[in-house]
């Protein structure tokens, strides 16, 4: 118990005036609210209402160093709520003690106390959501993170950065419901809700990771045409057409290339183009019959012509890391229109296109 606790109000008011006049430095004096010493929770006993801040060192963004004595959260918010006529307060259950502290002010001043509703926190599993932890990470790992909007963080900005819509977040919150206990949701569930929302409007783009480049052999001077829709069901999103002639250079992912060689004797179906066999550094056309591919169990793989494609970097948030996947993406004139929007990379997953010049940069959302 501080010896000043039982001093006359006039004595403590005199000390408070000295605080205001700058007789004390930061950390040398505080003003406390006198409460009940019998509280089991000692944080409620004589809690701090005002403290000194060295505003020469930490200036206030609006008034600079004009004042040095500042109210704490509980004193300031109680007064603010009263002045603004707040009737109901909805906040996390970690504020239960704060409600008790603020109750002292309302009772002493004869103010009507707002109704306080305390709810549990909704946590996104395997994501960093603590503001203090995020602040510490950004301070200690400068340059490794882009800021509070880094897609590895569970912040609203971070989720937006990786293409999670506000509607998906709202729907998940409404599904879980308001509870007094803490709750956790998995990113898988959030992604499933997001997928339902963005799937109908996300154009399908071709991305070839870690490409293997081969020369096409359709036969002597033969050119084939492949028409690929931007969405299998939404015809209003349009389509694009690729003309592939003998001698053109076509890319598929290294994973698809190696699988075709190891499992299908080099045979593979290039999406909407035809069935090919890999031999001698070439794609040699076997047929265009889709039934042939089905009977042989060939993988239907995405592909790109080397000409007309753009280098692409896909950043995949994975825990506290970012996995970088390099490759090529189609460049059919839609890039500028799709900046900042959700797209679906065929056989890869959903992503957000962040930039298109000088290369395409995307952030992976989810499958």
N, C-alpha and C positions, 0 to 999 in steps of 0.2 A: 504494500500500500504506500503510495507516494505521500510524503508529509504534507503536501499542499492540498490533499484531498479534503481535509477537515478545516481548512482555513476559511476565513470569511469571504463571501463573494467579492467584496470590494478589493481584497488582496489579490485574488486571482484575476479580476478585471484589470488591475494595474499591470500585472505580468503580461496579460494578453495585449494591452496597449503597447508594451515594450516589444512584443513579438511583431506587431504591425509596424512599429517604427524602425525595426531592423537591429535591435539590440542583440539578437541571437542569430546564429548562423544555422544553415541547414543541418538537421539532426540534433540540435541543441535544445529544442523545446517543442512541445505539442500542446494542443488544447484537447482535453478529454470530456466526454459526456459522463456525468456521475450517475452510475446505475447501481443495481443491487449486488452486493458482494457475495450473496448466497447462490448466485447462478452456478450450476454444475458445469456448464459450458463457459470456461473462463474467457473465451473470446468476446463474450457479451458484457464482461465486467469493464466498466470505465473505458469504453472504446474511443479511439482517436477520431476527433471531428475535424481538426485543422492541423496542418503541418507546414513547415517552412521549406520552400524550394529556392535554390540558388538560381534565380532567373537571369542572372548575368551569364551563367553557364548553360542553363536550359531555358531560354526565353520562351514565353508564351507566344503561339503563332499569331495572336490578334493584338495583345496588349504589351508584348515584349517583356521588359523587366519592371513595369510600373508597380506591380504587386509582388510580394514575396510570400505571403501567407495564403494558403489555398485550402478549400474544404476537401475532405476525403469523399470517396464515392458515396458512402451511406448518407452523409449529411447533405451533399449536393443533390443527390437523386431524390431524397425525401422532399426537400424544398422545391425542386423543379416539378415533381409530380403534383405537389399541392398548388403551385402557382399556375400550372397548366390544366388543373381540374381533372387530373387522371382519376378514374373511378375503379379501373381493374388493371392489374399488373399480371402479365403472363411471363414467367421466367423459369429457369432451371431450378431443380430442387437444391442445387448447391448454394442457392441464395436464401435458404431458410433462415440462417443466422442473420443475414442482412435484413430480412423482414422484421425480425425481432429487434434489431438495433434501431431501425427506422421507426418502429412503434413508439420508442421513447420520445422521439421528437413530436410525433403526432399527438401523443397524450399530453405532453408538456405544453404544447402550443394550443391545445384545444381544437385541433383540426380533425376533420373526418378522415379516417384511415381508408385507403383504397383496399379493395378485395384483392388479395394476392393468391394467384393460382400457380402452384409449383409443379413442373413437369420433369420427367426423366429425360436424359439426353438420348438422341438418336445417333448412333455411331456407325460409320461406314467401315466395315472390317478391313484390316490390312492397309489402312490409309492413315497418314499423319494428319490429325485434325486439330491438335492443340495449338492455339495461337502462340503461346510462349515457346513451345518446341519449334514451331515453324520459324519464329523470329530468331531463335538461337541458331538454327540450321543456316538461315540466310546470312547471319552475321559471321558464323565460323566457316562457312563454305562458299564464300563470295565467288561468283562466277560459275559455280557448279549447278546452281539453280537459277531459273529465270526470274523468280520473285514469288509472291503469294499465289500467282496464277500458274505456277508450275504444275503440269498434269500429274505429277507424283503426289501432290497434296490433295487432301479431301475437302478443300475449300470450294465454295461456289464457283469462284473464278477458275480454279484448277479443273473442276469437272466440266465447265463450259469450254475450256481450252481443248479438252479431248472429245468434245462433241456431245456431251450429255445435256439434254434439253431440260429447261425449267419444268416443263409439263411432266417429264419422267420423274423428276425429283418430287414434285407435288403428289403425283399418283402413288409413289412408294410411301410417302409420309402418311397419306390418307389411308392406305392399306394397313399400315402398322398401327395407326391411331394414336391419339394423345393418351399417355399413361404417366403415372407417377414414378414408375420404375424405368431404369435405363433399358434401351433396346438396341440391338445390332442388326444391320442388314448387310448382306453380302453384295459385292460389286456384281456378281453374276445375276442376282435378282434385279438390280438397278439397270444392268445392261439389257436384260430381257424386256423390261418395260420401255427402255429407250429404243430398242430395236423395233418394237411395234409402232412407234411414233415416226421414226425416220425412214424405215424401210420403203414405204410407198413413194417417197419423194427423193430418194437418194439414187442418182444415176450410177450405173455400173461402169467403172473404168478398168482398163487393163493395166496391171502392174506386173512386171516380170522381175523377180528378185534374183540377184546373182546370175545374170543371164549367160547362156551358152548360145553362140551365134553360128548358124549353119546356112549354107547356100541351098536355095530351093531348086528342085528339079521336077517340074510338072510335065516334062516331055519337051520336045523341040519347039521352042518359041511359044509355049502355051501359057496363057494368063488366066487365072481364076479369080472369081469375085466372092468376097465374104461380106455379108450384111449382118451386122451385130446390133441388136437393139440396146438402148441404154437401160431398159428395164424390161424384164420378161412379161410383165402384165400391164404396165402403164405405157401404152403406145404413144400417148401425148408427149412423152419425154424424147421421142424420136429414135433415130438409129444412125450408125455411121457405116460407111462402105470402104472396104480395103480391097485393092487390086494387087494380086501377088503373081508375078511372072517368073518364069525360069530365069535363074541368075540373081534374083533378089535375095537379100540377106534377112533372115528371120531369126528371132530370139525366143527361147523358152527358158524357164528357170532351170538352174543346175539340178535341183531336186527332181524335177519332172524328167529331165534328160537322163539322169542316172537310173531312175526307176524304170524308164522305158527300156534301157539297155539291160538291166539286171532281171527284170520280170517279164517283159513282153518281146524279147528278142529284137529290141530296137523299134518296135511299132508303137505309134502314138497317134491320137486324133487331135489335130489342130482345130480348135473351136470354130464351127461354121465354115471351115475350109475344106478339110478332107483328111483321109487316113494316109499317114506317111511312115516310111521306115528310115531309120537313121543309119546311114552307111557311107563311109568314105568322106566324112565331113559335110554330108549333104542330107537334106530332107528329100527323099524320093517318093513321089506320089504313087500310092497303091490304088486308091479308089476314093470316091466322094460319098460312098454309100454309108449312111449312119448305121444301118442294120449290121453291116460288117463289123463296125466298132463295138456294137453291143454284144454280138456273138463272141467276139474275141476278148471282151472285157477290157478294152483299151481305155486308158485315162483320157478324158476330154480336157485338154489343157489350154490355158490362155497363152497368147503369143503376140508378138509385135514385129513389124518390119523395122529394121534399123533406121531407115529413112523415115522421118516424120515422128520419131519418138524423142522423148526428153529424159535426161538424167533425173532420177528421183531419189530422195532420201526419206525413208519412213522411220519416224521415231516411235519406238514402242515403250511406253512406261511399264516398268516391271519392278514393283516394290519401290525401293529407293534408288533404282538404277534406270537408265534409259538405254535400251538396245537399239542400235542403229542398223537398219537394213537398207542396203543400196541396190539400185536397179534402174529400170526404165519404165516410163509411163507414157501412154498415148498422148499425143499433143495435137488434137484435132480442132483447135480454136475455141474450146470450151473453158480453158483454164482460167481466164480472167473472170468469166461469169461465175465460176464455182469457188472463187476465193472466199475463205471463211465458212464454207458450207460443208455439210456432210456428204460424203460419197461412199460408195461401196467398191472396194478393190476386189475384183472377181477372184474367188477362192482364197481370199486373204482375210477380209473383214472390213468393217466400217472405219473410216478415217476422216479427218478434217484437213482440207487443203489450206495450208498457211501461206504459201508463196509459190509463184510460178516462174520467177526470173531471178537469177540466170538458170536455176534448175527448180524442179518441183520439190517442195518441202511439205510433208504431211505428218500429222500426229495420229497414231492409231487409237481408235476408240474401243472397240470390242468386236468379237466375231458376230 
